[in-house]
Structures are given as structure tokens and as C-alpha cells.
């Protein structure tokens, strides 16, 4: 195995049988979480004044580690089993992939901010923007969390339906803003002086938050507000229903994928050691609970009849006794 292949294995998440790979995963996860905590604490002025030097040193250390990680991933991505093709195009595809862009965004703000210049550096707006962009490092956890990967997969697959629901919500927002503007403009010219101003009320009403800072006072406006509130309850539940059904389908598909892998491994009547390792890696990658995976294995064995066979030799129990 070449050095580049070993680096690719170490940086690839979900390697349960590689202790060094697990150690790298835990180190990077801990560093990401520590960065988020440091970013939050650095906004507390007394802490920033007292430990500013420590925060800056930790930031430089983190950037060095994340930059090295990015360069190593870029160098070794050609040896990943999911990446095929010529090295230049493979590296370009990795750079433009969601995880590649997340890794780049985790370090880019530091270098952009550092090389902007002294005038911009002392701008409080630029400083706050830089601190906020550093929180993008939290998205690096998607590489190590099956649950976050599940959520991203659902959002990707349901993007079209969610976009359609968002279009309906946008149409309703404009319609509600126009309606309350027509009904309340003459009575409350300051609160509903134009449609863009009325959109604040429409957003609060459709989402059923109801701050109460702006309310209709005419009978027509109140009736219209009641209708918008009732319709808004159903409309805001639509994205939640779409995501819930998407999560159910995705979990079902992942369980089906694992079940097919178990069935294939049991074709010979017993699971080989290499097959068991592959099943464990697949279970970890799909985010399936170990207890659920065991139940799937027992169920498949029962259905296939392999539960009546010796797990070592694959022959039915009692065969040796009858032969004697």
C-alpha cells in the first residue's frame, strides 16, 4: 500500500477496524467542536480581553491543521474507491463536491481576512463577519455524523418538492401583504404604508409567531388576518410533512440496503470474517443502530433457513449425528 493510499484510508471516515483512522476522526471532531466553543467564548468581551492571545494562537493552530487536512485530502482523493478517473479531474471534482467546498470554506475566511489589509482588518464589521464565517467549520461534522449525512441526503432528494412548497409560501406571503396593505393602509398609514413594510406582518402571521407589535384594527383586516393565520398553520406544516416522509423513505432505503448486504453475505450459509467486517463498515456508514442490525441479521437467517445451520461450517444441525 502506497503512502497516498494510506493517507486516503486514514482520512476516510467510518473505518471501525482501523484504530489509527478512528484516532484521526476523533481528533478532528474534537478540534471542530473546540473551535466552535472558542468562537463563542471569544465574543465575550472580558474573556476576549484576558485570553485574546490564547484564542488567536488556537485559531492559527486550527487553521494549520485544517489546511493540512485539506491539502492531504486533495492529494489522496484519487485513491478513494468512490473517485475514478484521471487525477486532475478527480481532484477538481472533489474540490467542487459538497464536502470539498465545506473544507475550503472552513479555512478560506482566515486567509481572505488576513490578506485583505490593515484598514479592513480594524473594521469591526469585518471582524464580526470573520468570526461568523468561522462557524462554517461546524459543517465539517457532516463527514463524521451519519445522522447529519442522513439529513443532507433527505434535503437533497426532497429539494424539488421543498422548492415547490417554498414557492407556494412566497405566493401566500405576497398575497397576504397585498391584502393587509389594501385593508389597513388608510387606517394605519405608518404600519402598512407599503407592501414591503406589510410583509413583516405577513411573515409573523403566516408563521403563527404573532409578536403583536403590528395588528389590524379594522373589521375587514381582522377577518383577513384570521384567514391568513388559519391557512398559515397548514402551509407551515407542509415542509415538516415533506421532510418527515423523506426521512422515513431514506431510513427505509438504508435498512433495505443493509438487509440486501446481509442476504448476500449469507448466501453460503454463514458469514465470513471478511463479510462481517464489510457489514460492520456498511452499518456504521449507513448510521444503522447495532441492535437493529442484529435484528436484521437474525430475521434474514430465520427467513433463509440459515438459522438451522452451524455458523462455522454452514451445515444443518444434526447432519453429523445422522451420518454416524
C-alpha positions in Angstrom: 0.0 0.0 0.0 1.4 3.4 -1.0 1.6 6.4 1.3 -1.1 8.2 -0.6 -3.5 5.2 -0.2 -2.8 5.0 3.5 -3.5 8.7 3.9 -6.8 8.3 2.0 -7.7 5.5 4.4 -6.8 7.5 7.5 -8.8 10.5 6.4 -11.8 8.5 5.2 -14.5 8.5 7.9 -16.3 5.4 9.3 -13.3 3.0 9.5 -14.3 0.9 12.5 -11.5 -1.6 12.0 -8.7 1.0 11.7 -7.7 2.3 15.2 -5.5 5.0 13.6 -8.3 6.1 11.4 -10.6 6.3 14.3 -8.0 8.4 16.2 -7.8 10.8 13.3 -11.6 11.1 13.2 -11.8 11.7 17.0 -9.0 14.3 16.9 -10.7 16.3 14.0 -14.1 16.1 15.6 -12.7 17.3 18.9 -10.9 20.2 17.1 -14.0 21.2 15.3 -16.1 21.3 18.5 -13.3 23.2 20.3 -13.3 25.7 17.5 -17.0 26.4 17.9 -16.6 26.8 21.7 -13.6 29.1 21.2 -15.5 31.2 18.6 -18.5 31.6 21.0 -16.3 32.5 24.0 -14.3 35.0 22.0 -17.4 37.2 21.6 -17.5 37.7 25.4 -15.5 40.9 25.9 -13.9 40.1 29.3 -12.8 36.7 28.1 -11.5 38.2 24.8 -9.5 40.8 26.6 -8.0 38.4 29.0 -7.4 35.3 26.7 -7.2 37.0 23.4 -3.7 35.7 22.8 -4.7 32.2 23.5 -7.7 32.4 21.2 -5.5 33.7 18.4 -2.9 31.0 18.9 -5.6 28.4 18.9 -7.0 29.9 15.7 -3.7 29.7 14.0 -3.1 26.1 15.2 -6.6 25.1 13.9 -6.1 26.8 10.6 -2.8 24.9 10.2 -4.4 21.6 10.9 -7.4 22.2 8.7 -5.2 23.5 5.9 -3.0 20.4 6.1 -6.1 18.2 6.2 -7.5 19.9 3.1 -4.2 19.5 1.2 -3.9 15.9 2.2 -7.5 15.1 1.1 -6.9 16.9 -2.2 -3.7 14.9 -2.7 -5.1 11.5 -1.7 -8.7 11.7 -3.1 -7.7 9.9 -6.3 -7.2 6.7 -4.2 -10.7 6.8 -2.8 -12.9 3.9 -4.1 -15.7 6.4 -4.9 -13.4 8.5 -7.1 -12.4 7.3 -10.5 -10.7 9.0 -13.5 -7.6 11.0 -14.2 -6.0 12.6 -11.1 -6.5 16.3 -12.3 -10.2 15.8 -13.0 -10.7 13.6 -9.9 -9.2 16.3 -7.7 -11.3 19.0 -9.4 -14.5 17.0 -8.8 -13.5 16.6 -5.1 -12.9 20.3 -4.7 -16.3 21.1 -6.2 -18.1 18.4 -4.1 -20.1 19.5 -1.1 -17.6 18.1 1.4 -14.7 19.6 -0.5 -16.4 23.1 -0.5 -17.1 22.8 3.2 -13.4 22.0 3.9 -12.4 25.0 1.8 -14.9 27.4 3.4 -13.6 26.3 6.8 -10.1 27.8 6.1 -10.8 30.4 3.4 -12.1 33.2 5.6 -8.9 33.2 7.6 -6.7 33.7 4.6 -9.0 36.2 2.9 -9.3 38.3 6.1 -5.5 38.0 6.8 -4.5 39.3 3.3 -7.2 42.0 2.9 -5.1 44.7 4.6 -4.7 46.7 7.7 -7.6 49.1 7.1 -10.1 46.4 6.6 -8.7 44.3 9.5 -9.5 47.0 12.0 -13.1 47.3 10.8 -15.4 45.9 13.4 -17.9 44.8 10.7 -15.2 42.8 9.0 -14.1 41.3 12.4 -17.6 40.2 13.2 -18.1 38.8 9.7 -14.9 36.9 10.0 -15.9 35.4 13.4 -19.3 34.4 11.9 -17.8 32.7 8.9 -15.6 30.6 11.2 -18.7 28.9 12.4 -18.8 27.3 9.0 -16.3 24.8 10.4 -19.2 23.2 12.2 -20.4 21.8 8.9 -17.3 19.7 8.7 -19.0 17.4 11.2 -21.3 16.2 8.4 -18.4 13.9 7.3 -18.4 12.1 10.7 -22.1 12.1 11.6 -24.4 9.5 9.9 -27.3 11.5 11.3 -26.2 14.7 9.6 -25.5 12.8 6.4 -29.0 11.4 6.6 -30.4 14.9 6.9 -28.4 16.2 4.0 -29.4 13.2 1.8 -33.1 13.9 2.6 -32.8 17.6 1.8 -31.0 16.8 -1.5 -33.7 14.3 -2.6 -36.6 16.4 -1.5 -35.2 19.7 -2.9 -37.6 19.8 -5.7 -40.7 19.3 -3.5 -39.4 21.7 -0.9 -38.8 24.3 -3.6 -42.4 23.9 -4.7 -43.6 24.4 -1.2 -41.4 27.4 -0.8 -42.9 28.9 -4.0 -46.4 28.5 -2.6 -45.4 30.1 0.7 -43.8 33.0 -1.2 -47.0 33.5 -3.2 -49.0 33.4 0.0 -46.7 35.9 1.6 -47.1 38.4 -1.3 -50.9 37.9 -1.3 -51.2 38.4 2.5 -49.0 41.5 2.3 -51.1 43.0 -0.5 -54.4 42.2 1.2 -53.5 43.7 4.6 -52.0 46.7 2.8 -55.3 47.4 1.0 -57.4 46.9 4.1 -55.2 48.8 6.7 -53.3 51.5 4.8 -55.8 54.3 5.3 -56.3 53.4 8.9 -52.7 52.7 9.9 -50.5 54.6 7.3 -47.3 54.2 9.3 -47.5 50.4 9.9 -48.8 49.5 6.5 -47.5 52.3 4.3 -46.5 50.0 1.5 -46.4 46.3 0.6 -42.7 45.7 1.6 -43.5 47.1 5.1 -46.6 44.9 5.3 -44.5 41.8 4.6 -43.2 41.9 8.2 -46.8 41.5 9.5 -47.4 38.8 6.8 -44.3 36.8 7.8 -45.2 36.9 11.5 -48.8 35.9 10.9 -48.2 33.1 8.4 -45.6 31.5 10.7 -48.1 31.9 13.6 -45.5 33.7 15.7 -47.7 36.7 16.4 -45.4 39.2 18.1 -48.3 41.7 18.4 -46.3 44.8 17.5 -48.4 45.4 14.4 -52.0 44.3 14.4 -55.0 45.1 12.1 -57.7 47.3 13.7 -60.5 47.3 11.1 -63.1 44.5 10.9 -62.0 43.5 7.4 -58.4 43.5 8.4 -59.1 41.3 11.4 -61.1 38.8 9.4 -58.4 38.7 6.8 -55.7 38.2 9.5 -57.7 35.3 10.9 -57.9 33.6 7.5 -54.2 34.1 6.9 -53.4 32.6 10.3 -55.5 29.5 9.7 -54.1 29.0 6.2 -50.6 29.6 7.6 -50.9 26.8 10.1 -51.4 24.3 7.2 -48.8 25.9 5.0 -46.1 25.9 7.6 -46.8 22.2 8.3 -46.2 21.3 4.7 -42.4 21.4 4.8 -42.3 19.4 8.0 -44.5 16.7 6.4 -42.3 16.6 3.3 -39.2 16.2 5.5 -40.8 13.6 7.7 -41.9 11.4 4.7 -38.4 11.9 3.2 -36.7 10.8 6.4 -38.9 7.7 6.6 -38.1 6.7 3.0 -34.4 7.3 3.5 -34.3 5.2 6.6 -36.3 2.5 4.9 -33.9 2.5 1.9 -30.9 2.3 4.1 -32.3 -0.6 6.1 -33.1 -2.3 2.8 -29.6 -1.7 1.6 -28.2 -3.3 4.7 -30.6 -6.2 4.5 -29.6 -7.0 0.9 -25.9 -6.9 2.0 -26.8 -9.4 4.8 -28.7 -11.7 2.4 -25.7 -11.7 0.0 -23.3 -12.5 2.9 -25.5 -15.4 4.0 -25.7 -17.0 0.5 -23.1 -19.5 1.5 -24.9 -20.4 4.8 -22.5 -18.5 7.1 -20.9 -15.1 7.3 -17.2 -15.0 6.6 -14.9 -12.8 8.6 -14.3 -10.5 5.7 -18.0 -10.2 5.1 -18.6 -9.4 8.7 -16.1 -6.6 8.5 -17.7 -5.2 5.4 -21.2 -5.4 7.1 -19.9 -3.5 10.1 -18.4 -0.8 7.9 -21.7 -0.6 5.9 -23.7 -0.4 9.2 -21.5 2.4 10.5 -21.7 4.3 7.2 -25.4 4.0 6.9 -25.9 5.0 10.5 -27.8 1.9 11.5 -28.0 1.0 15.2 -26.1 -2.1 16.2 -29.2 -3.6 17.8 -31.3 -3.0 14.7 -28.5 -4.6 12.6 -28.5 -7.7 14.8 -32.3 -8.0 14.5 -32.0 -7.8 10.7 -29.3 -10.5 10.7 -31.5 -12.8 12.9 -34.5 -12.2 10.7 -32.7 -12.9 7.5 -31.1 -16.0 8.9 -34.6 -17.2 10.0 -36.2 -16.5 6.6 -33.3 -18.1 4.7 -33.1 -21.1 7.0 -29.5 -20.4 7.9 -30.5 -20.2 11.5 -30.8 -24.0 11.4 -27.2 -24.3 10.2 -23.9 -24.2 12.0 -22.4 -20.7 11.7 -18.9 -22.2 11.4 -19.3 -24.9 8.7 -22.7 -23.9 7.3 -24.1 -27.5 7.5 -27.6 -28.1 9.1 -27.5 -29.0 12.8 -27.8 -32.8 13.3 -26.3 -33.7 10.0 -23.2 -35.1 11.6 -25.2 -37.1 14.2 -27.4 -38.7 11.5 -24.3 -39.6 9.5 -23.0 -41.5 12.5 
